């Protein structure tokens, strides 16, 4: 059994300007602490499987302690003036910006993404703190025109209470701030259970939050066993809302667990994004868009284009140009210069990529480039392009979550819309066309919560991030994300 004394950190600290950002303890009730059972979990670098450090392997009792501390902090935080809450969030934002390089290095070490992408995520993550620092002042009372005599009516947004946030490994900072900033701005304390693969980004955020002045108990990070910790969140009636980002399969289970205490649930679940390309778009722009939409975060992104539909009139020319661009991407350790794609997170992820490639080829797809583990190491996969993908293939039906692009031709607008919508998922879609009338027709028919037209980047703090169908419930970011953590209270007063 692993114990805290077994490991000693020797490689991370020299890379950081501020060594205090590397924390190997959980953060509960304003204190850094180890697991009561003494157990720890090792965290490794996916680029070379080297040991980075360890985290406490906590269970139900620590999760319970964090919830109790959050409940204790709730009344004071709820009562504070909005500008006081906003000032602390703003300071947290400033500290993230000041420590951007250290935070990015930690992220690349534990997640593997290229350092440039990690820097971009830190900017993205920090933006939610700034946005919601400003939004604290805009949670206004709404008056209602009375339908009864001699009375006043108003609607207030009250903070829902303790919020539990369960976050994934692919965006280990942004998925925390997108949830926590909104909840804290609304007046709620937050308990985070980060992915065990990427806990150090979360713990660094806790360190900076403490420096920013977050009261004890308002923001806790509990590391360890997911079933035990999240099970306690769902059983505990003091947790009034749970926000989860992860697979649809796990989301279904959490919804069932939370039903017993009738929790407010917000969920960002699986994606299976279509990328639809019409022939009126310049080839260079089309290739660049499809490359970014598929291969950002090495394909480990719920927004990744998993089905690339190309009009038959430009199908073969696109495959040639796109194949060249896919093959030219540089693969390597994310800390190295000029790397486009880093490692995948696990052997399971590698196995899924290979399964999808082998299944597609066996059923008639053309393998134009890639298709195997990369020479960089056992968790690296070659950037891969499959052509002539059809609906019976696994890659057409399932989210790959890796650097494998699946391309198929289409003939008509009606056909491609029907095929794009033929899935249980509905998170994001991409549409490339210069025809403005077509843009209006197609976007109105696509069953997706977010649609990007002639561009890939579309997310940010001001927009409501979320999906339709089995891609989730609720929205994150924007004023709608803040509303997820409030309840409407109606007050009717006699004159």
C-alpha positions as a Python dict, from the first residue, in 0.01 Angstrom:
ca = {
    (1, 'X'): (0, 0, 0),
    (2, 'X'): (133, 344, -91),
    (3, 'X'): (203, 582, 197),
    (4, 'X'): (293, 949, 206),
    (5, 'X'): (648, 873, 324),
    (6, 'X'): (726, 647, 28),
    (7, 'X'): (761, 926, -228),
    (8, 'X'): (975, 1237, -248),
    (9, 'X'): (942, 1505, -514),
    (10, 'X'): (1263, 1582, -699),
    (11, 'X'): (1177, 1710, -1049),
    (12, 'X'): (886, 1956, -1045),
    (13, 'X'): (1005, 2226, -807),
    (14, 'X'): (1306, 2343, -1015),
    (15, 'X'): (1066, 2414, -1304),
    (16, 'X'): (848, 2650, -1100),
    (17, 'X'): (905, 3010, -1004),
    (18, 'X'): (677, 2965, -700),
    (19, 'X'): (730, 2623, -542),
    (20, 'X'): (428, 2671, -314),
    (21, 'X'): (197, 2613, -610),
    (22, 'X'): (293, 2246, -613),
    (23, 'X'): (83, 2088, -339),
    (24, 'X'): (69, 1720, -246),
    (25, 'X'): (-207, 1759, 12),
    (26, 'X'): (-579, 1813, -22),
    (27, 'X'): (-736, 2142, 86),
    (28, 'X'): (-1030, 2117, 325),
    (29, 'X'): (-1181, 2386, 547),
    (30, 'X'): (-891, 2621, 480),
    (31, 'X'): (-626, 2365, 578),
    (32, 'X'): (-385, 2147, 385),
    (33, 'X'): (-431, 1789, 495),
    (34, 'X'): (-349, 1425, 426),
    (35, 'X'): (-588, 1130, 413),
    (36, 'X'): (-692, 993, 749),
    (37, 'X'): (-601, 643, 630),
    (38, 'X'): (-249, 756, 534),
    (39, 'X'): (-290, 638, 176),
    (40, 'X'): (-174, 830, -128),
    (41, 'X'): (-213, 799, -503),
    (42, 'X'): (81, 850, -739),
    (43, 'X'): (48, 1099, -1024),
    (44, 'X'): (256, 1040, -1336),
    (45, 'X'): (350, 1234, -1647),
    (46, 'X'): (174, 1074, -1947),
    (47, 'X'): (460, 1177, -2176),
    (48, 'X'): (709, 938, -2014),
    (49, 'X'): (520, 780, -1721),
    (50, 'X'): (767, 939, -1480),
    (51, 'X'): (654, 1006, -1124),
    (52, 'X'): (544, 1365, -1054),
    (53, 'X'): (414, 1343, -700),
    (54, 'X'): (135, 1200, -487),
    (55, 'X'): (-204, 1308, -354),
    (56, 'X'): (-409, 1192, -54),
    (57, 'X'): (-635, 897, -132),
    (58, 'X'): (-938, 1022, 59),
    (59, 'X'): (-1278, 866, 116),
    (60, 'X'): (-1627, 948, 247),
    (61, 'X'): (-1519, 1096, 580),
    (62, 'X'): (-1301, 1366, 423),
    (63, 'X'): (-1572, 1448, 172),
    (64, 'X'): (-1816, 1479, 461),
    (65, 'X'): (-1576, 1713, 645),
    (66, 'X'): (-1547, 1934, 339),
    (67, 'X'): (-1925, 1955, 303),
    (68, 'X'): (-1966, 2041, 672),
    (69, 'X'): (-1705, 2315, 640),
    (70, 'X'): (-1880, 2448, 331),
    (71, 'X'): (-2215, 2455, 509),
    (72, 'X'): (-2056, 2644, 796),
    (73, 'X'): (-1911, 2902, 556),
    (74, 'X'): (-2236, 2945, 364),
    (75, 'X'): (-2428, 3189, 584),
    (76, 'X'): (-2148, 3444, 606),
    (77, 'X'): (-2065, 3427, 236),
    (78, 'X'): (-2430, 3454, 134),
    (79, 'X'): (-2467, 3766, 350),
    (80, 'X'): (-2168, 3948, 204),
    (81, 'X'): (-2220, 4235, -33),
    (82, 'X'): (-2182, 4134, -397),
    (83, 'X'): (-1886, 4368, -444),
    (84, 'X'): (-1703, 4194, -159),
    (85, 'X'): (-1746, 3856, -328),
    (86, 'X'): (-1646, 4012, -658),
    (87, 'X'): (-1328, 4165, -516),
    (88, 'X'): (-1202, 3826, -398),
    (89, 'X'): (-1281, 3664, -732),
    (90, 'X'): (-1102, 3948, -909),
    (91, 'X'): (-793, 3903, -691),
    (92, 'X'): (-802, 3528, -761),
    (93, 'X'): (-807, 3612, -1132),
    (94, 'X'): (-508, 3844, -1096),
    (95, 'X'): (-309, 3579, -910),
    (96, 'X'): (-380, 3327, -1185),
    (97, 'X'): (-251, 3573, -1443),
    (98, 'X'): (59, 3650, -1237),
    (99, 'X'): (138, 3278, -1205),
    (100, 'X'): (35, 3176, -1556),
    (101, 'X'): (363, 3011, -1654),
    (102, 'X'): (387, 2797, -1340),
    (103, 'X'): (24, 2690, -1374),
    (104, 'X'): (81, 2599, -1739),
    (105, 'X'): (390, 2393, -1658),
    (106, 'X'): (204, 2200, -1388),
    (107, 'X'): (-78, 2132, -1632),
    (108, 'X'): (152, 2005, -1907),
    (109, 'X'): (338, 1782, -1662),
    (110, 'X'): (25, 1607, -1540),
    (111, 'X'): (-202, 1630, -1847),
    (112, 'X'): (48, 1617, -2133),
    (113, 'X'): (-95, 1887, -2359),
    (114, 'X'): (154, 2116, -2536),
    (115, 'X'): (267, 2407, -2323),
    (116, 'X'): (111, 2660, -2561),
    (117, 'X'): (-228, 2493, -2511),
    (118, 'X'): (-177, 2492, -2135),
    (119, 'X'): (-106, 2863, -2137),
    (120, 'X'): (-421, 2913, -2339),
    (121, 'X'): (-623, 2715, -2088),
    (122, 'X'): (-492, 2921, -1798),
    (123, 'X'): (-610, 3237, -1975),
    (124, 'X'): (-945, 3069, -2040),
    (125, 'X'): (-977, 2946, -1681),
    (126, 'X'): (-888, 3284, -1534),
    (127, 'X'): (-1144, 3459, -1753),
    (128, 'X'): (-1428, 3293, -1562),
    (129, 'X'): (-1304, 3441, -1235),
    (130, 'X'): (-1298, 3788, -1387),
    (131, 'X'): (-1634, 3749, -1561),
    (132, 'X'): (-1814, 3632, -1249),
    (133, 'X'): (-1638, 3890, -1033),
    (134, 'X'): (-1831, 4142, -1243),
    (135, 'X'): (-2154, 3936, -1252),
    (136, 'X'): (-2187, 3939, -872),
    (137, 'X'): (-2330, 4290, -900),
    (138, 'X'): (-2595, 4188, -1152),
    (139, 'X'): (-2797, 3937, -950),
    (140, 'X'): (-3088, 4176, -923),
    (141, 'X'): (-3429, 4159, -767),
    (142, 'X'): (-3702, 4144, -1031),
    (143, 'X'): (-4038, 4308, -968),
    (144, 'X'): (-4364, 4157, -1084),
    (145, 'X'): (-4674, 4352, -1182),
    (146, 'X'): (-4923, 4254, -908),
    (147, 'X'): (-5234, 4060, -996),
    (148, 'X'): (-5364, 4100, -637),
    (149, 'X'): (-5474, 4427, -473),
    (150, 'X'): (-5270, 4620, -216),
    (151, 'X'): (-4947, 4423, -245),
    (152, 'X'): (-4595, 4428, -385),
    (153, 'X'): (-4439, 4132, -558),
    (154, 'X'): (-4075, 4058, -625),
    (155, 'X'): (-3853, 3772, -733),
    (156, 'X'): (-3515, 3719, -569),
    (157, 'X'): (-3235, 3487, -671),
    (158, 'X'): (-3106, 3310, -361),
    (159, 'X'): (-2790, 3098, -359),
    (160, 'X'): (-2880, 2730, -371),
    (161, 'X'): (-2632, 2624, -100),
    (162, 'X'): (-2332, 2392, -97),
    (163, 'X'): (-2218, 2300, -447),
    (164, 'X'): (-2015, 1989, -533),
    (165, 'X'): (-1806, 2006, -851),
    (166, 'X'): (-1671, 1691, -1017),
    (167, 'X'): (-1419, 1778, -1288),
    (168, 'X'): (-1228, 1591, -1563),
    (169, 'X'): (-862, 1556, -1656),
    (170, 'X'): (-867, 1707, -2006),
    (171, 'X'): (-918, 2067, -1889),
    (172, 'X'): (-801, 2051, -1527),
    (173, 'X'): (-816, 2426, -1453),
    (174, 'X'): (-1092, 2565, -1673),
    (175, 'X'): (-1351, 2306, -1576),
    (176, 'X'): (-1302, 2407, -1213),
    (177, 'X'): (-1316, 2785, -1251),
    (178, 'X'): (-1610, 2768, -1491),
    (179, 'X'): (-1812, 2599, -1217),
    (180, 'X'): (-1663, 2744, -900),
    (181, 'X'): (-1653, 3108, -1009),
    (182, 'X'): (-2023, 3104, -1095),
    (183, 'X'): (-2121, 2929, -773),
    (184, 'X'): (-1907, 3152, -552),
    (185, 'X'): (-2037, 3465, -726),
    (186, 'X'): (-2393, 3347, -658),
    (187, 'X'): (-2311, 3310, -288),
    (188, 'X'): (-2242, 2935, -270),
    (189, 'X'): (-1948, 2744, -120),
    (190, 'X'): (-1786, 2482, -345),
    (191, 'X'): (-1629, 2142, -281),
    (192, 'X'): (-1426, 2010, -576),
    (193, 'X'): (-1332, 1651, -653),
    (194, 'X'): (-1072, 1678, -933),
    (195, 'X'): (-964, 1392, -1157),
    (196, 'X'): (-689, 1186, -995),
    (197, 'X'): (-485, 1206, -1315),
    (198, 'X'): (-458, 1587, -1293),
    (199, 'X'): (-500, 1701, -932),
    (200, 'X'): (-212, 1946, -908),
    (201, 'X'): (-383, 2208, -1123),
    (202, 'X'): (-679, 2201, -885),
    (203, 'X'): (-460, 2223, -576),
    (204, 'X'): (-266, 2516, -723),
    (205, 'X'): (-600, 2694, -771),
    (206, 'X'): (-679, 2631, -405),
    (207, 'X'): (-345, 2782, -305),
    (208, 'X'): (-416, 3094, -509),
    (209, 'X'): (-773, 3111, -382),
    (210, 'X'): (-645, 3110, -27),
    (211, 'X'): (-408, 3395, -111),
    (212, 'X'): (-694, 3584, -273),
    (213, 'X'): (-888, 3578, 54),
    (214, 'X'): (-1145, 3301, 12),
    (215, 'X'): (-1279, 3223, 360),
    (216, 'X'): (-1205, 2882, 511),
    (217, 'X'): (-1452, 2622, 389),
    (218, 'X'): (-1569, 2822, 89),
    (219, 'X'): (-1350, 2633, -160),
    (220, 'X'): (-1221, 2285, -79),
    (221, 'X'): (-1044, 2028, -295),
    (222, 'X'): (-1090, 1664, -193),
    (223, 'X'): (-865, 1414, -372),
    (224, 'X'): (-900, 1039, -385),
    (225, 'X'): (-1151, 766, -459),
    (226, 'X'): (-1421, 899, -695),
    (227, 'X'): (-1697, 656, -599),
    (228, 'X'): (-1652, 721, -228),
    (229, 'X'): (-1619, 1097, -251),
    (230, 'X'): (-1888, 1162, -510),
    (231, 'X'): (-2112, 906, -341),
    (232, 'X'): (-2093, 1115, -25),
    (233, 'X'): (-2175, 1428, -224),
    (234, 'X'): (-2487, 1266, -363),
    (235, 'X'): (-2603, 1115, -35),
    (236, 'X'): (-2544, 1425, 174),
    (237, 'X'): (-2857, 1646, 184),
    (238, 'X'): (-2641, 1950, 263),
    (239, 'X'): (-2505, 1934, -91),
    (240, 'X'): (-2780, 2112, -279),
    (241, 'X'): (-2626, 2115, -628),
    (242, 'X'): (-2382, 1898, -817),
    (243, 'X'): (-2200, 2009, -1130),
    (244, 'X'): (-2029, 1740, -1335),
    (245, 'X'): (-1821, 1730, -1652),
    (246, 'X'): (-1749, 1386, -1795),
    (247, 'X'): (-1895, 1100, -1989),
    (248, 'X'): (-2265, 1054, -2052),
    (249, 'X'): (-2242, 707, -1898),
    (250, 'X'): (-2117, 842, -1564),
    (251, 'X'): (-2358, 1135, -1583),
    (252, 'X'): (-2654, 897, -1596),
    (253, 'X'): (-2532, 724, -1280),
    (254, 'X'): (-2487, 1052, -1094),
    (255, 'X'): (-2836, 1165, -1192),
    (256, 'X'): (-2978, 846, -1046),
    (257, 'X'): (-2777, 882, -725),
    (258, 'X'): (-2873, 1246, -678),
    (259, 'X'): (-3243, 1174, -714),
    (260, 'X'): (-3270, 1056, -356),
    (261, 'X'): (-3190, 1404, -222),
    (262, 'X'): (-3345, 1590, -519),
    (263, 'X'): (-3028, 1779, -602),
    (264, 'X'): (-2992, 2053, -858),
    (265, 'X'): (-2786, 1889, -1134),
    (266, 'X'): (-2587, 2058, -1408),
    (267, 'X'): (-2395, 1835, -1645),
    (268, 'X'): (-2165, 1876, -1942),
    (269, 'X'): (-2147, 1528, -2088),
    (270, 'X'): (-2022, 1353, -2401),
    (271, 'X'): (-1987, 1509, -2743),
    (272, 'X'): (-1983, 1363, -3093),
    (273, 'X'): (-1945, 1678, -3297),
    (274, 'X'): (-2014, 1690, -3670),
    (275, 'X'): (-1802, 1910, -3895),
    (276, 'X'): (-1994, 1997, -4213),
    (277, 'X'): (-1802, 2135, -4510),
    (278, 'X'): (-1966, 2272, -4824),
    (279, 'X'): (-1773, 2335, -5146),
    (280, 'X'): (-1795, 2714, -5137),
    (281, 'X'): (-1522, 2746, -4872),
    (282, 'X'): (-1157, 2799, -4974),
    (283, 'X'): (-961, 2475, -4931),
    (284, 'X'): (-692, 2624, -4710),
    (285, 'X'): (-952, 2759, -4468),
    (286, 'X'): (-1142, 2429, -4471),
    (287, 'X'): (-831, 2226, -4391),
    (288, 'X'): (-720, 2462, -4116),
    (289, 'X'): (-1064, 2454, -3954),
    (290, 'X'): (-1097, 2077, -3969),
    (291, 'X'): (-747, 2036, -3828),
    (292, 'X'): (-816, 2259, -3527),
    (293, 'X'): (-1163, 2117, -3468),
    (294, 'X'): (-1030, 1761, -3453),
    (295, 'X'): (-681, 1774, -3305),
    (296, 'X'): (-687, 2039, -3029),
    (297, 'X'): (-592, 1881, -2694),
    (298, 'X'): (-474, 1584, -2904),
    (299, 'X'): (-837, 1508, -2979),
    (300, 'X'): (-917, 1464, -2608),
    (301, 'X'): (-1191, 1724, -2611),
    (302, 'X'): (-1568, 1695, -2593),
    (303, 'X'): (-1584, 1958, -2867),
    (304, 'X'): (-1362, 1758, -3103),
    (305, 'X'): (-1503, 1698, -3451),
    (306, 'X'): (-1568, 1326, -3454),
    (307, 'X'): (-1749, 1304, -3789),
    (308, 'X'): (-1621, 1523, -4071),
    (309, 'X'): (-1874, 1549, -4354),
    (310, 'X'): (-1731, 1683, -4682),
    (311, 'X'): (-1938, 1760, -4990),
    (312, 'X'): (-1874, 1510, -5267),
    (313, 'X'): (-1766, 1783, -5512),
    (314, 'X'): (-1450, 1855, -5310),
    (315, 'X'): (-1413, 1523, -5128),
    (316, 'X'): (-1095, 1385, -5284),
    (317, 'X'): (-909, 1719, -5304),
    (318, 'X'): (-994, 1780, -4940),
    (319, 'X'): (-867, 1436, -4837),
    (320, 'X'): (-534, 1504, -5011),
    (321, 'X'): (-482, 1845, -4852),
    (322, 'X'): (-615, 1740, -4513),
    (323, 'X'): (-408, 1422, -4510),
    (324, 'X'): (-91, 1623, -4570),
    (325, 'X'): (-180, 1860, -4284),
    (326, 'X'): (-265, 1577, -4046),
    (327, 'X'): (60, 1393, -4117),
    (328, 'X'): (266, 1712, -4072),
    (329, 'X'): (164, 1765, -3708),
    (330, 'X'): (452, 1739, -3464),
    (331, 'X'): (409, 1485, -3185),
    (332, 'X'): (609, 1492, -2863),
    (333, 'X'): (647, 1592, -2498),
    (334, 'X'): (436, 1897, -2433),
    (335, 'X'): (726, 2080, -2268),
    (336, 'X'): (926, 2068, -2590),
    (337, 'X'): (912, 2352, -2842),
    (338, 'X'): (692, 2339, -3153),
    (339, 'X'): (489, 2034, -3044),
    (340, 'X'): (136, 2014, -3182),
    (341, 'X'): (15, 1691, -3019),
    (342, 'X'): (104, 1546, -2681),
    (343, 'X'): (35, 1205, -2530),
    (344, 'X'): (-301, 1053, -2451),
    (345, 'X'): (-392, 1012, -2089),
    (346, 'X'): (-396, 634, -2057),
    (347, 'X'): (-343, 295, -2219),
    (348, 'X'): (-722, 267, -2236),
    (349, 'X'): (-734, 577, -2455),
    (350, 'X'): (-469, 433, -2687),
    (351, 'X'): (-660, 106, -2707),
    (352, 'X'): (-981, 288, -2802),
    (353, 'X'): (-808, 474, -3084),
    (354, 'X'): (-664, 150, -3219),
    (355, 'X'): (-998, -26, -3185),
    (356, 'X'): (-1173, 246, -3384),
    (357, 'X'): (-908, 245, -3657),
    (358, 'X'): (-899, -134, -3692),
    (359, 'X'): (-1278, -161, -3694),
    (360, 'X'): (-1313, 110, -3960),
    (361, 'X'): (-1048, -39, -4187),
    (362, 'X'): (-1200, -386, -4151),
    (363, 'X'): (-1536, -241, -4262),
    (364, 'X'): (-1400, -63, -4567),
    (365, 'X'): (-1252, 270, -4457),
    (366, 'X'): (-933, 394, -4619),
    (367, 'X'): (-643, 461, -4381),
    (368, 'X'): (-467, 759, -4538),
    (369, 'X'): (-213, 837, -4267),
    (370, 'X'): (-126, 721, -3915),
    (371, 'X'): (-310, 435, -3755),
    (372, 'X'): (-75, 312, -3485),
    (373, 'X'): (111, 398, -3165),
    (374, 'X'): (367, 672, -3226),
    (375, 'X'): (738, 611, -3185),
    (376, 'X'): (752, 881, -2915),
    (377, 'X'): (617, 639, -2657),
    (378, 'X'): (343, 402, -2553),
    (379, 'X'): (88, 678, -2476),
    (380, 'X'): (143, 865, -2803),
    (381, 'X'): (-75, 789, -3104),
    (382, 'X'): (-3, 895, -3460),
    (383, 'X'): (-229, 1167, -3601),
    (384, 'X'): (-459, 957, -3813),
    (385, 'X'): (-695, 1010, -4105),
    (386, 'X'): (-968, 768, -4208),
    (387, 'X'): (-1170, 823, -4526),
    (388, 'X'): (-1498, 669, -4645),
    (389, 'X'): (-1628, 624, -4291),
    (390, 'X'): (-1980, 480, -4274),
    (391, 'X'): (-2249, 460, -4004),
    (392, 'X'): (-2184, 96, -3909),
    (393, 'X'): (-1829, 175, -3798),
    (394, 'X'): (-1757, 231, -3429),
    (395, 'X'): (-1583, 562, -3489),
    (396, 'X'): (-1899, 694, -3654),
    (397, 'X'): (-2112, 594, -3357),
    (398, 'X'): (-1881, 668, -3061),
    (399, 'X'): (-1669, 955, -2935),
    (400, 'X'): (-1305, 859, -2999),
    (401, 'X'): (-1132, 1109, -2768),
    (402, 'X'): (-805, 1082, -2955),
    (403, 'X'): (-619, 1207, -3267),
    (404, 'X'): (-817, 1006, -3523),
    (405, 'X'): (-1012, 1199, -3788),
    (406, 'X'): (-1305, 1028, -3960),
    (407, 'X'): (-1417, 1173, -4295),
    (408, 'X'): (-1715, 1081, -4512),
    (409, 'X'): (-1879, 1237, -4820),
    (410, 'X'): (-2229, 1378, -4855),
    (411, 'X'): (-2438, 1493, -5149),
    (412, 'X'): (-2719, 1718, -5024),
    (413, 'X'): (-2794, 1961, -4744),
    (414, 'X'): (-3092, 1761, -4617),
    (415, 'X'): (-2887, 1443, -4613),
    (416, 'X'): (-2600, 1585, -4409),
    (417, 'X'): (-2831, 1750, -4155),
    (418, 'X'): (-3011, 1421, -4099),
    (419, 'X'): (-2685, 1234, -4060),
    (420, 'X'): (-2536, 1495, -3828),
    (421, 'X'): (-2841, 1475, -3599),
    (422, 'X'): (-2851, 1095, -3596),
    (423, 'X'): (-2688, 1057, -3254),
    (424, 'X'): (-2784, 1071, -2889),
    (425, 'X'): (-2532, 1354, -2843),
    (426, 'X'): (-2589, 1723, -2906),
    (427, 'X'): (-2306, 1932, -2763),
    (428, 'X'): (-2134, 2117, -3050),
    (429, 'X'): (-2132, 2129, -3430),
    (430, 'X'): (-1921, 2304, -3693),
    (431, 'X'): (-2054, 2440, -4021),
    (432, 'X'): (-1839, 2578, -4303),
    (433, 'X'): (-2018, 2755, -4589),
    (434, 'X'): (-2028, 3101, -4744),
    (435, 'X'): (-2400, 3080, -4821),
    (436, 'X'): (-2579, 3296, -4562),
    (437, 'X'): (-2920, 3149, -4636),
    (438, 'X'): (-2776, 2801, -4587),
    (439, 'X'): (-2624, 2908, -4257),
    (440, 'X'): (-2967, 3005, -4126),
    (441, 'X'): (-3135, 2691, -4258),
    (442, 'X'): (-2875, 2445, -4132),
    (443, 'X'): (-2804, 2597, -3792),
    (444, 'X'): (-3176, 2608, -3712),
    (445, 'X'): (-3203, 2236, -3788),
    (446, 'X'): (-2891, 2114, -3608),
    (447, 'X'): (-2977, 1959, -3271),
    (448, 'X'): (-2673, 2096, -3090),
    (449, 'X'): (-2637, 2340, -2803),
    (450, 'X'): (-2350, 2525, -2973),
    (451, 'X'): (-2278, 2576, -3342),
    (452, 'X'): (-1963, 2739, -3481),
    (453, 'X'): (-1992, 2880, -3835),
    (454, 'X'): (-1673, 2924, -4042),
    (455, 'X'): (-1463, 2910, -3726),
    (456, 'X'): (-1359, 2667, -3454),
    (457, 'X'): (-1303, 2875, -3142),
    (458, 'X'): (-1640, 2967, -2995),
    (459, 'X'): (-1623, 2924, -2617),
    (460, 'X'): (-1555, 3186, -2351),
    (461, 'X'): (-1681, 3320, -2021),
    (462, 'X'): (-1970, 3526, -2170),
    (463, 'X'): (-2132, 3235, -2357),
    (464, 'X'): (-2365, 2962, -2223),
    (465, 'X'): (-2170, 2639, -2270),
    (466, 'X'): (-2380, 2323, -2288),
    (467, 'X'): (-2557, 2069, -2502),
    (468, 'X'): (-2886, 1917, -2604),
    (469, 'X'): (-3013, 1560, -2576),
    (470, 'X'): (-2774, 1335, -2380),
    (471, 'X'): (-2485, 1580, -2393),
    (472, 'X'): (-2592, 1745, -2072),
    (473, 'X'): (-2822, 1953, -1856),
    (474, 'X'): (-2800, 2324, -1794),
    (475, 'X'): (-2535, 2574, -1901),
    (476, 'X'): (-2196, 2692, -1778),
    (477, 'X'): (-2053, 3039, -1833),
    (478, 'X'): (-2255, 3357, -1897),
    (479, 'X'): (-2534, 3476, -1669),
    (480, 'X'): (-2709, 3145, -1734),
    (481, 'X'): (-2422, 2961, -1568),
    (482, 'X'): (-2470, 3168, -1255),
    (483, 'X'): (-2842, 3090, -1254),
    (484, 'X'): (-2759, 2719, -1220),
    (485, 'X'): (-2656, 2791, -861),
    (486, 'X'): (-2953, 3001, -754),
    (487, 'X'): (-3314, 2943, -660),
    (488, 'X'): (-3593, 3188, -739),
    (489, 'X'): (-3772, 3311, -429),
    (490, 'X'): (-4105, 3488, -475),
    (491, 'X'): (-4210, 3739, -209),
    (492, 'X'): (-4562, 3882, -192),
    (493, 'X'): (-4600, 4171, 60),
    (494, 'X'): (-4908, 4359, 167),
    (495, 'X'): (-4889, 4739, 163),
}
